Structure formats: C-alpha cells, structure tokens
C-alpha cells in the first residue's frame, strides 16, 4: 500500500508564492516520475509539471518561469515552488507518482490540496 500526502496549499494574494510538498510512504516501492496536476472548477485536469527519476523536468507553458518542480529521492518527496501566482493558478493541485510496487507499475495520486489566489 502506498500513500501520497500533500501539503502546502492555501490562500495567497496575486503575485505571492506557495510551496507544495508531496511525500510518498508505505510498503517498499520504487519511484519513477513524479509530478503535479491541477483542476480548476469547470475545467479539465491539466498537467502542471513533471520530474523524472533523473531530474529532467517539463512544465505546462502557462507556468514556465514561475513554477519549479524538484524532488528529494531520499525522502520520496516532490515539491512545487510556485511564484508570481495568478488568479488563473487557483485550483486543486494533485500530486502523482509513477511507482513500482510488488512487481506492478502504476500511477498513484494524492488527495489534492487547494490553492486559492485572491486579493
């Protein structure tokens, strides 16, 4: 059994910053890619950022230059540093991890953390 536990969401003013964290815990597993998606009300879930096991990253165009994804492999944790936040960044952010557990490789998802951008 694997759990992804997110933290760091909240209310921030436009132009402000937040740092999301997501830690994977549970039975022995191996982690490949990790990342963050988001979903705003009435919109489809979209990929925000991904980071491979080797540290390669990719971002949706709308967050390039403002968001930074990183990971600490020793802690099985992925981070999303969000700077210069805009109203359109408001959404529920979901952590995900591509894991190998008991010989099976699949994606796992966190419960989501709310990010609100408002003055």
N, C-alpha and C positions, 0 to 999 in steps of 0.2 A: 504494500500500500504506500502511495506517495501523496504528499500534500504540498501544495504551493500556497504560501501565506504571504499576502501582500500588505504593505503598509505605506504610509506617507501621503495619502490623498488628503484633500481638504479644500478650504476656501482660500483663494488668493486673488489679489487685485490684478487687473491687466498690467502687464509689464513685470510682474513678480515671478518668483521661482518656487518650484517644488521638487523634491526628490523622492521618487517612488522606489521601494525595495520589494523584492520577492525572493523568499527563501524556500528551497525545496528540502523536504525532510521525509523520512520514512525508511522503508527497507532498502537494502543495498541496491543501488542503481547506478547507471552511467548516464551522464547528461551530454547531449549533443548541442543543438542550438537552443537558445533561449530568446525570449522577446516579449514585446508588449503590443497588444491591440487595443483599440478603443471603440466605444459605441456611444454615440450621442442619441438622444431621443428622436425617433422617427427616421434615423439613418442606419445604413448597414454598418456592421462592424468592419473596421479597416485596420490594416497593419500599420503600426507606427514605427517600430524599429525591431531589428533582429541582430543577434550577435552569435557567431558560430563558436564552436568549441575552441577554435584557434584565434578568435578575436576579430574576425572580419565582421564588418557592420554594414547594414543598409537601413535606409530611412525612407519614409514617405516624403515626397517633395515638400509638403507643407510645413514640415518640422525641421528640415535641414538647416543647419547653422544655429538652431535654437535648442534642440534636444540632443543629449548624448547618452548612449546606452553603454553600459560596461558590466563586467561580471567578475566575481571573485570565485574562482573554481574551488578553492579550499573550503569556502563556506556555502557552496552550491547556491549562490545568490546572484541575482541580476538586478541592476539598478537602472533607473531612467532619470537623469537630471534634466529638468525642464526649465528653461529660462525664457524670458521675454514672452510670457504666456499671453495668449489672446483669448477673447471670448469664444472663438470657434474651437479652442482646445478643450473646452468643457465637455466632459464625457465620463463614462465609467471605463476605467483602464483595467485591462485583464492581462495578467502575466501568463505566459505559456512556456512550456519546456518540452523538448523532444527527448524522451527518455528511453533507455533500455532497461527493462525490469523483468526478471525471470525469463529471459530469452525473448521477450516481446518488446518491440519498439513502437511507441505511440506518443501522441501529444497529450499532455496534461495541462489543465487550466486552473488558474486561481479563481477566487470567488468574486473578484473585482473590487476596485477601490474608486470612490467618486472624486473627481476633480472638478471643482466649480471655480470659474473665473468671472469675477464680478466686482464692480466698484460699489 
